[in-house]
Amino acid sequence: MSKIKFIEVKSEIGAGTRGASLGIDAIKIAALDYGSTLFNKIETTEIKNENQLLFEQSGSLYAKRIKGILNIYDRIAKEVSASLRKKEFPIILAGDHSTAGGTIAGVRMAFPKQKLGVIWIDAHADLHSPFTTPTGNIHGMPLATALAEDNISNRMNKPDKETIEMWNKLKNVGNISPKITYRDLVYIGVRDVEPEESYLIKKHKVKTFSTAEVKRNGVEKIARDTLAHLSHCNYIYVSFDVDSMDSSISKGTGTPVRNGITEKEAGSLCVRLVQNEKVVCFEIAEVNPTLDKENLMAENTFEILQRVVSQIYF
């Protein structure tokens, strides 16, 4: 990769708590407070969002604002794909995590015949579908879109025909479905999982590293074992949700969870992973400054971003 490209996705229509769309600007404010010129050095593209839908009815009960999400998926996928084809390293700065499915679609569009590995650093498994979701919030579904997973055997809901049609379109963005298999996925730090998701993780024997394993074995071993598990993949995408960090640190996010990794562990893990030549795309999501104090979450996230950028030639 010859240079880094920032892709900003100031979207929060997939979340249940408002404010994640402000996370990117909060990270930029943190950069200013640190006296950093990082955002002057790197080319940035902003994806048009659909946040105006927040002032309208949410639509489908089991896939809220899915039409807007589909539009955003298409835009992100095209931008990420174009960036990769230009030999850039796209770093996506996202609001809520729902849009990560669009990022995965974009990587696959750029490399349609190649195997893509996904490293999901998050407190949540994000494996719900409209058939299983307890909330209807699509930020709990991005990996299900990439895996083309409906989880019908655990269905709790009966979405209407239009919702199912839109869901199928979401899974098929980029005209590739599924985009990854369960063998291509590694979870790190996941600890807040619903039974419907646990069923899939156990059924497909998804490689998972708990917070306790990170602390017991150290970041270096976790990173090494993660990359070894994905050695069959041609390319790798790393998705970092800030709620992977412990709730004592990650107050500035919509879904904080106890017993997470530390900011130092998160930073070291992300740095170690992007050093691998197969990693071609990195994403940060879910900073919400409206829930924070003194912009601490954004500051911690900026420090991690800065460390990641320093590992990639641009």
C-alpha angles and dihedrals in degrees: 000000000000100000145357122255122197114216112192119205108183094184129135104162091109094059132082095217122062125234108055091110087068093056097091093053089047089056089050090051089052088053090053091049089053091048090242124159093196095119091051092054101051128064112243133200122189119211115223108250134208098222091133085079089072088076092055134063112292093236116209114043091216100041108028116208091352093157090060091045090053091054091050092047090055093049095046093045092053093046095047091046092049091048093052092047088056088056092250126141106234117212110191117209103196139181110214119009097243091091093062087088087065090052091053089049090053094052091050091048089055092048105025096163096044132088115249124206121202125206108196113196102186145116089238135059094218091206100131125122131193086269094059108022116125092198110025089233110139094211083081092058113052097106091047089058091051092047093042086233121166096165090210092169088068098038117152099167137058106214117195124253095262092052091050091049092051091046091053090051090051091053090049100051107138090023090266119113127199096022096188138010127228088256088063094057131088124183122206122187096359110154110140104073132155120225092252090057093043088056091058095043092052095040093053095034093233113199107250132179114196127212088253090056091050090053095042099045102027133238095277094059093043091052092046093049092045093053091045090054089053095044089115090064124092095208136017134210121200119207117192118192110189091222086074083082120081117278089243086067102028102057088130096072133083098241111031117180131193124242097039132145122277126255089251092051091047093050095046091047094051091046093049092049098049089052087073112097093224092063106097104161136036130189136192120195147172105034105154114184093185088072095043139088121229091346091283096149092053091047092052090046093049090053089053091046091050091051091049093049091050089061095055122072114234 
